[in-house]
Structures are given as C-alpha cells and as structure tokens.
Amino acid sequence: MSKFKVDIPGIDTNNLKVLTNDEMMELFKRKSSGDELAKDAIVNGNLKLVLSIISKFRNKDIDMNDLFQVGCIGLIKAVDNFDASYGVMFSTYAVPLILGEVKRLIRTNTSIRVARSIRDTAYKVLKFKEEYSNLYGVEPNNKTIAKSLGIEEYEIRDALEALQDPVSIFEPIYNDGGDTIYLLDQLGEAKKPYLKEDTIALKDALNKIKKRERDILVGRYIIGKTQSEIAEDLGVSQAQISRIESNAIKNMRKLLE
C-alpha cells in the first residue's frame, strides 16, 4: 500500500457523497432537533473536504491515514459547533478547524527537530517584514514576501509556524506574522455558555453596525481568520483592519450596554 494512499475501510473514496448547501442546511435543522443520524450524514457528506485538505500535505513525512483521522476530528468539532444562523458557509467555518488538527499532528511528529533551512527561512521572512515595515510603514503581505525572497507562500507560513513550540491547548495552530490562532480557540469545549437573550442581542447589534465592520467581526470571531488574512482578502493593510475591528467592537459594546 502506498504511504500516501488515504484508505477508509468500507468506503470508496472516489465515490463519496458531497452535500449541496440546501441539503446541508436541512440536516443542520434536523441535528438541532436532536437527530443524531443527521450529524452522521453531515460528517459523511464532508469527508471529501477532509481529503482535499490533507492532500496538500503529501510531501510531509507522515502517514496520510493518520492525517485523515485527525482531519475528521476537526470536521466533527466543526459540525458540533457550527451556527447556521450567521449565514456563513459550513465549509468556510470547517476548514480552519480541520487544518488546525492536521497541522497540530504534523508539529507533534516533527517538534523534536526542525530543519535548519526552515528556521533560516523563518528568520529571513522576519527580517524582510521588519525592513519592509520600516521602509513603507505597512506590513507586507505573504505574496510580496514570497516574490521578494523567491519562495512559495506556503513556505512562509510553515517556516513561521516552525518557530512555535507546542504548549498543550495553548499551542498556536496558525501564525502568519500577525495574529495567532491557538488550539484552545478552535475547541468546542472551550466555548462559553451564552444565554439565549445574549445571543439575540448580539445578532441584533451585528445587524446595526456598518457592513464592513460586521464582515470583519464575522471573519475574525466566527470564521476564525487572522487580521492579515482578512486584509489580504479585502486588499487593504492589516493596520486598517485592526482599526476597523477596534471601532466595530466599540460600537458593539455601545449597542449592548
């Protein structure tokens, strides 16, 4: 058997069912009513999403079956904690959780030794970011860094992550030089219980602030993106996203008082 072959006992990975968005939303409605079979159907209908994510790590020195298993753990966490009322696509919400579990396993298996070349790349990136920021007053995005240093964008993320040591549930699972997402942030068990009235008030306040402020808050605290990722999506600087987010939070607090 090939080292990189993903084998799911009893399932043909070439013919896995893929749910439409309407089917997904209907299953989530059934799940919220206590239908456990609906949860199983959602998980089974998104296994191809896990396969798609782990396929990007074929060059890693780790068994693909192990990656698939931890990817499924991330998928199940996403299913357990997804809130369809925010209008976010399930795949958008699930990818960071699946990716976080996969990267955590990779770091656990390689945390003892990090290649010198990766550390060298990380320090080159940090040095470039500092020099660029001093020269232009803004932080460069990954595309600019990659072009200037002659490397791929994924090498930037991998190199910077290699500088992070695992620390229990406070282990960083994503860092692109800006904000860090920790494993704790992605665990369903870490969620604080909110009263129904609080949830209604929060949604009402979100609908009253500016659209851009709302989009950034949703991206940051529901989808789990970093400021740098949102800045790159919108074609603005991270500093601008930081200012808008800060104002959005202030406006939300005023509305919730």
FENTA-V560782 format. One record per pair of residues at least 24 apart in sequence whose ideal C-beta (glycine too) atoms are under 10 Angstrom apart, sorted by the first residue. I is the first residue (numbers start at 1). GAP is how many residues later the second one is. Records with the same first field share a line. If there is no record, write none. Layout:
BEGIN
I = GAP  GAP
END
This chain:
BEGIN
1 = 64
2 = 62
3 = 55  58  59  60  61  62
4 = 50  51  53  54  55  56  58  59  60  61  63
5 = 58  59  60
6 = 41  44  45  48  49  52  57  58  59  61  62  65
7 = 57  58  61
8 = 39  42  43  57  60  61  64
9 = 56
11 = 33  36
13 = 34  35  38  55
14 = 34
16 = 28  29  30  31  32  33  34  35
17 = 24  27  28  29  30  31
18 = 27  28  29  30  31
19 = 25  26  27  29  30  71
20 = 25
21 = 68  69  70
24 = 58  60  65  66  67
25 = 59  65
27 = 52  63
28 = 51  54  55  56  57  62
29 = 55
31 = 48  49  51  53
32 = 51  52  53
38 = 41
39 = 37  40  41
40 = 39
41 = 38
42 = 33  34  36  37  40  48  52
43 = 29  32  33  35  36  37
44 = 31
45 = 45
46 = 26  29  30  32  33  44  45  48  52
47 = 24  25  28
49 = 25  26  29  41  42  45  46  49
50 = 24  25  44  45  48  51  52
52 = 39  43  46
53 = 41  42  45  46  48  49
54 = 44  45  48  51
56 = 43  46  98
57 = 42  45  46  48  49
60 = 42  43  45  46  49  50  98
61 = 45  48  49
62 = 40  43  44  46  47  48
63 = 42  46
66 = 36  39  40  43
67 = 34  35  36  38  39
68 = 34
69 = 32  33  36
70 = 28  30  31  32  33  34  35  36  38
71 = 26  27  28  29  30  31  34
72 = 26  29
73 = 24  25  27  28  29  31  32
74 = 24  25  26  27  28  29  30  99  112
75 = 26
76 = 25  112
77 = 24  109  110  111  112
78 = 108  110
79 = 109
80 = 108  109  111
81 = 105  106  107  108  109  110
82 = 106  140
83 = 116  120  139
85 = 114  118
86 = 117  120  132  136  137
87 = 131  135
88 = 130  131  134  135
89 = 134
92 = 126  127  130  131  132  133
93 = 129  130  131
94 = 129
95 = 128  129
96 = 77  78  85  89  90  127  128  129  130  133
97 = 76  88  89  90  91  127
98 = 88
99 = 74  75  87
100 = 71  72  73  74  81  82  83  85  86  87  124
101 = 72  82  85
102 = 71
103 = 54  55  58  68  69  70  71  80
104 = 62  67  68  69  79  82
106 = 52  55
107 = 54  55  57  58  59  64  65  66
108 = 58  63
110 = 52
111 = 51  53  54  55  60
114 = 45  47  48  49  51
115 = 44  47
117 = 38  42
118 = 37  40  41  42  43  44  45
119 = 40  43  44
120 = 39
121 = 28  30  34  35  37  38  39  41
122 = 33  34  36  37  38  39  40  41  42  55
123 = 36  37  40
124 = 24  25  27  32  35
125 = 24  26  30  31  32  34  35  38  51  52
126 = 33  34  37  51
128 = 28
129 = 27  31  48  49
133 = 106
136 = 101
137 = 100  102
138 = 93  98  99  100  101  102
139 = 38  39  88  89  92  98  99  100
140 = 37  97  98
141 = 35  36  37  87  88  90  91  94  96  97
142 = 34  35  86  87  90
143 = 89
145 = 31  32
173 = 51
174 = 50  51  52  55
175 = 51  53
176 = 50  51  52  53  56  62
177 = 49  51  61
178 = 48  49  50  51  52  53  60  63  64
179 = 41  46  47  48  49  50  51  59  62  63  66
180 = 46
181 = 43  44  45  48
185 = 36  39
186 = 38
198 = 58
201 = 54  55
202 = 50  53  54
204 = 51  52
205 = 46  47  48  49  50  51
206 = 42  46  49
207 = 48
208 = 43  44  46  47
209 = 38  39  40  41  42  43  45  46
210 = 34  37  38  41
212 = 24  29  32  35  36
213 = 31  32  33  34  35  36  37  38  39
214 = 34  37  38
215 = 29  33
216 = 24  25  26  28  29  31  32  33
217 = 27  28  31  32  34  35
219 = 26
220 = 25  28  29
221 = 24  28
END
